[in-house]
Amino acid sequence: MLEHALAESTFAGLKNELVSRHSWRTKAATRSAIFEYIEGWWRASTAPPTSATC
């Protein structure tokens, strides 16, 4: 059940932040934009914490 909530939340964010604000001329451009959005979100969520006291 938790997996469904996570998926719904992720796709709701994708829809609100990306899809509802843009339009693309081709399916390839749409796929590319969605891929870049997901890739950026994934990298930000899995990045190791940085230390400001190095």
MDAnalysis code that builds the backbone (N, CA, C; Angstrom):
import MDAnalysis as mda
import numpy as np

u = mda.Universe.empty(162, n_residues=54, atom_resindex=np.repeat(np.arange(54), 3), trajectory=True)
u.add_TopologyAttr("name", ["N", "CA", "C"] * 54)
u.add_TopologyAttr("resid", np.arange(1, 55))
u.add_TopologyAttr("resname", ["MET", "LEU", "GLU", "HIS", "ALA", "LEU", "ALA", "GLU", "SER", "THR", "PHE", "ALA", "GLY", "LEU", "LYS", "ASN", "GLU", "LEU", "VAL", "SER", "ARG", "HIS", "SER", "TRP", "ARG", "THR", "LYS", "ALA", "ALA", "THR", "ARG", "SER", "ALA", "ILE", "PHE", "GLU", "TYR", "ILE", "GLU", "GLY", "TRP", "TRP", "ARG", "ALA", "SER", "THR", "ALA", "PRO", "PRO", "THR", "SER", "ALA", "THR", "CYS"])
u.atoms.positions = np.array([
    [0.820, -1.197, 0.000],
    [0.000, 0.000, 0.000],
    [0.861, 1.256, 0.000],
    [1.964, 1.226, 0.728],
    [2.860, 2.382, 0.790],
    [3.459, 2.679, -0.578],
    [3.756, 1.617, -1.351],
    [4.327, 1.812, -2.673],
    [3.369, 2.577, -3.574],
    [2.081, 2.288, -3.456],
    [1.090, 2.979, -4.270],
    [1.030, 4.455, -3.911],
    [1.085, 4.768, -2.640],
    [1.052, 6.161, -2.211],
    [2.280, 6.914, -2.716],
    [3.427, 6.272, -2.674],
    [4.647, 6.892, -3.171],
    [4.555, 7.150, -4.667],
    [4.075, 6.167, -5.408],
    [3.934, 6.323, -6.860],
    [2.936, 7.432, -7.187],
    [1.817, 7.458, -6.495],
    [0.819, 8.494, -6.732],
    [1.374, 9.872, -6.423],
    [2.113, 9.994, -5.349],
    [2.718, 11.265, -4.976],
    [3.742, 11.710, -6.015],
    [4.550, 10.778, -6.471],
    [5.574, 11.092, -7.471],
    [4.936, 11.566, -8.765],
    [3.934, 10.850, -9.249],
    [3.295, 11.234, -10.501],
    [2.474, 12.511, -10.359],
    [1.904, 12.766, -9.189],
    [1.189, 14.023, -8.965],
    [2.168, 15.194, -9.023],
    [3.337, 15.023, -8.430],
    [4.355, 16.074, -8.488],
    [4.835, 16.303, -9.902],
    [5.062, 15.233, -10.636],
    [5.477, 15.335, -12.035],
    [4.430, 16.097, -12.842],
    [3.189, 15.757, -12.636],
    [2.111, 16.412, -13.380],
    [2.032, 17.896, -13.029],
    [2.080, 18.220, -11.738],
    [1.949, 19.615, -11.315],
    [3.154, 20.465, -11.685],
    [4.353, 19.920, -11.554],
    [5.557, 20.709, -11.767],
    [6.011, 20.771, -13.218],
    [5.688, 19.775, -14.004],
    [6.225, 19.725, -15.365],
    [5.138, 19.712, -16.431],
    [4.312, 18.725, -16.402],
    [3.381, 18.498, -17.499],
    [2.337, 19.605, -17.605],
    [1.819, 20.083, -16.496],
    [0.774, 21.106, -16.528],
    [1.300, 22.476, -16.960],
    [2.609, 22.683, -16.891],
    [3.190, 23.992, -17.194],
    [3.810, 24.096, -18.586],
    [3.895, 22.989, -19.305],
    [4.570, 22.992, -20.603],
    [3.759, 22.224, -21.635],
    [4.078, 22.483, -22.886],
    [3.551, 21.649, -23.972],
    [4.701, 21.392, -24.933],
    [4.689, 20.235, -25.531],
    [5.752, 19.837, -26.443],
    [5.141, 19.474, -27.782],
    [5.935, 19.628, -28.825],
    [5.443, 19.353, -30.171],
    [5.475, 17.868, -30.515],
    [6.396, 17.121, -29.919],
    [6.528, 15.703, -30.279],
    [6.535, 14.832, -29.028],
    [6.234, 13.564, -29.227],
    [6.307, 12.611, -28.117],
    [7.744, 12.461, -27.641],
    [8.689, 12.524, -28.567],
    [10.102, 12.390, -28.191],
    [10.530, 13.535, -27.275],
    [10.092, 14.739, -27.566],
    [10.428, 15.884, -26.720],
    [9.786, 15.737, -25.344],
    [8.562, 15.233, -25.309],
    [7.865, 15.005, -24.038],
    [8.596, 13.957, -23.219],
    [8.957, 12.848, -23.855],
    [9.699, 11.789, -23.158],
    [11.010, 12.305, -22.608],
    [11.719, 13.081, -23.404],
    [13.006, 13.622, -22.980],
    [12.846, 14.528, -21.759],
    [11.845, 15.400, -21.774],
    [11.614, 16.307, -20.649],
    [11.253, 15.534, -19.384],
    [10.415, 14.531, -19.518],
    [10.027, 13.722, -18.359],
    [11.226, 12.955, -17.823],
    [12.026, 12.390, -18.724],
    [13.228, 11.673, -18.296],
    [14.165, 12.597, -17.532],
    [14.399, 13.792, -18.060],
    [15.286, 14.746, -17.387],
    [14.744, 15.150, -16.024],
    [13.431, 15.325, -15.921],
    [12.813, 15.669, -14.643],
    [13.041, 14.557, -13.618],
    [12.761, 13.320, -14.020],
    [12.915, 12.182, -13.108],
    [14.377, 11.987, -12.745],
    [15.259, 12.092, -13.724],
    [16.692, 11.923, -13.478],
    [17.200, 12.971, -12.484],
    [16.783, 14.218, -12.658],
    [17.178, 15.282, -11.732],
    [16.636, 15.051, -10.336],
    [15.382, 14.618, -10.247],
    [14.787, 14.336, -8.941],
    [15.520, 13.177, -8.265],
    [15.824, 12.142, -9.033],
    [16.488, 10.962, -8.474],
    [17.883, 11.317, -7.974],
    [18.635, 12.059, -8.758],
    [19.995, 12.435, -8.342],
    [19.969, 13.290, -7.087],
    [19.025, 14.201, -6.997],
    [18.919, 15.056, -5.816],
    [18.533, 14.248, -4.580],
    [17.684, 13.248, -4.757],
    [17.214, 12.479, -3.601],
    [18.236, 11.427, -3.159],
    [19.179, 11.050, -4.018],
    [20.139, 10.033, -3.658],
    [21.548, 10.581, -3.477],
    [21.700, 11.886, -3.594],
    [23.026, 12.485, -3.443],
    [23.508, 12.362, -1.994],
    [24.773, 12.068, -1.817],
    [25.279, 12.001, -0.447],
    [25.287, 13.389, 0.188],
    [25.100, 13.450, 1.470],
    [25.110, 14.761, 2.133],
    [26.490, 15.411, 2.020],
    [26.482, 16.708, 1.869],
    [27.745, 17.435, 1.781],
    [28.064, 18.048, 3.140],
    [29.322, 18.179, 3.406],
    [29.749, 18.755, 4.687],
    [30.345, 20.142, 4.422],
    [29.853, 21.128, 5.133],
    [30.338, 22.499, 4.969],
    [31.598, 22.749, 5.792],
    [32.007, 21.785, 6.600],
    [33.165, 21.985, 7.486],
    [34.368, 21.182, 7.033],
    [34.606, 21.106, 5.744],
    [35.750, 20.335, 5.235],
    [37.033, 21.109, 5.331],
])
